[in-house]
């Protein structure tokens, strides 16, 4: 049983990194997983200009299962400092590798919710820029 | 398949001393339950979503495909006549099972959801007028919720809700206030798929009829688990799904009072549901065929007939007694778990075989995943009853549900797995 919720997952759930809200964020986006009600909101502060923006800071809030919340924490730890373009290229498998535990199909959606919120937020931000 | 032979065999599964089920003998009919999941023998506690199927049901369907398959109501040759005869027999079995006066009052649908949509489409769109009221309850499954929301929005109807009490029963004190001369339809779950609450339909039916409303009973969680008799309930319609009562997927039932079914226009149109088609228009077939356009799921209906034989041989009183006992035991064991909160009535007399709960600081999905590691299959989420969860102030709950093949030691396995999950999460 322990292999499913390894120490690092529980640690991210109990002590989430980048947890909270960023005032005057450049990107704020929230989505829910309709199946289980997991909810995640991500705020992003950008710096840079033109085509060279990077993630200066990011924070999330939400509620839901351990996988969804811990994955969001791991994701933000991973993306802060990266360029927006890099983040847009992140494959779902990268997120699953970060989580690093075997997930059934239904739980994969939980793990990917944060990435979906972040990517959609970036997409909407880019639309606003044009 | 010789119906009498295996039905007689099943009758022996009733333990004469206690009128309880001989679960060990029943389990021999469900080879799937001997499977292992993650190295553990499966403990299947999600029958409220869909039940497992005994070999008798699988064989009845297999036998049609192997020995007597041809389209029903068409051919004059032997295969077609044999299939048609078995299909008609299945309809008669279902009618007897719920105490319907005639097999013509049994309409086969895809499932309870389709039966409710049929009613919303055919009865609702034909007989209800703007300003009319439909009364449902706060605890309904989406299947008995969304069709009425859509109908109300499209046709200017008013949708009202019978509230629930804090312990999860319908608050019938509000019924007189909610029933008005404009109330044309009342629809409610006989047994809640989340709270397990068993509602006695008779007082609601009587008061609704007195107010001039027709009554639909959603029997999805009652017909598989307890004696249900449409004559005694006096409901106007009853809907249920085959796959929750040992039958296959893709087959469900709408029972209706004859004069209502006859007055209703068809739902889907096409072949089989007409008596004649000319260039000037069609003439509808008689009930129930008027509502069964196209080639029906007759093999599945025959499978449902075999499921009804199986349950009848056990006796629905014995089925209910078994579930009441195992539910009482599960409620008792669950109440010992620190941090566990049981949702719904604590009294097993008014609770079907459903134990829904939350666990302090453990999300139901995490719990379900951890239990799966132990081979224990439970459901987690909102169980297609989001409005109820909003009312309860919960995002999600965990649910263990029981059927004829579940044993007390499986409740023990569930509790033990919950303790293990708590330990794994350091709760």
Interface residues (C-beta under 8 A of the other chain):
Chain A: X1 X2 X3 X4 X5 X10 X35 X36 X37 X38 X63 X64 X65 X66 X67 X104 X107 X110
Chain B: X363 X364 X365 X366 X369 X370 X372 X373 X374 X380 X381 X382 X395 X396 X420 X421 X424 X425 X426
